[in-house]
Amino acid sequence: MEQNQPLRFFNRGPSPAVRLVFFALLSLLLVFVDVRYRYLESIRSGLSIVVYPLQRLVAAPSKLWHEVDDFFSSHNSLIRNNVELRHQHTLDSAKLLQLEVLKGENQHLRTLLKVQQRADYPMQLAEIMYVARDIFNRKILLDKGTQANVLAGQIVMDDSGIVGQVTRVYPWMSEVTLITDKDHSVPVQVLRNGLRAVVFGSGDAGELALSYLPVSSDIQNGDVLVTSGIDGTYPPGLPVAKIIHVEHDPAYPFARILCAPIAGVDKRRQLLILSALLKFPERPEGEESATDTPENGERRGQ
């Protein structure tokens, strides 16, 4: 026995070509038997049961990756959709508020048109452009001026009653002094009994004062005050205010009477301008004129 011959731990067996032919023939035989007699159907079912857990285990990482990817994709999509829906909700809320405002203005304009149609005085529609910044001056600026034949002294009202009087006119705008202005006065009379008086602005948007009436005057809470038409400033019969507080104190010669404006002096955007001024005959000579004429842009009292 030679000493240099390497040791063989594994026998080589048949050659690769022989093994290939053997296994090919065996495969064809198994295929024939399976197709012809279906002997291997039960074996295949049993092997599928044994292999199924292994298949699930091998597919688990891929399935887990897809589930995680779907989760984050769905989460990001939900966040994006939520942001878009909130933005759309904000826009829709703003549009809804605008629609509500337009609906209110439309209803108010319909009412003004009805008032304009049944009124005995020619009127024109105007819109508020600016409000005085001074809280002590109750004035507004309308979008109608001399180009629309607006004159100082003309009356401004809404569908409920008197709002104020035009006191200054510009080419494209006109200034209106509200009846609540502290320097403004309106000749009125009590609708219930015809008692004449003068109502003065207090500077407060919701309050007027009925001054210089004796304590014994027949005035009650809830009485409606309308323009008396005296002095030719305001047409007669237009609603002005309603009595809200009457205080009779014998210690004072005059009663303390507070009123609330009937018109929306600080609520409306569209108003009506009475396009005609009442024409009264001139005062007799020698009689002192209490106030100036409306053409001079001043307000006249009772």
Secondary structure by P-SEA (a helix, b strand, c coil): ccccbbbbcccccccaaaaaaaaaaaaaaaaaaaaacccaaaaaaaaaaaaaaaaaaaaaaaaaaaaaaaaaaaaaaaaaaaaaaaaaaaaaaaaaaaaaaaaaaaaaaaaaaaaaaaccbbbbbbbbcccccccccccccccccccccccccbbbbcccccccccccccccbbbbbccccccbbbbbbccccbbbbbbbbcccccccccccccccccccccccccccccccccccccccbbbcbbbbbccccccbbbbbbccccccccbbbbccbbbbbcccccccccccccccccccccc
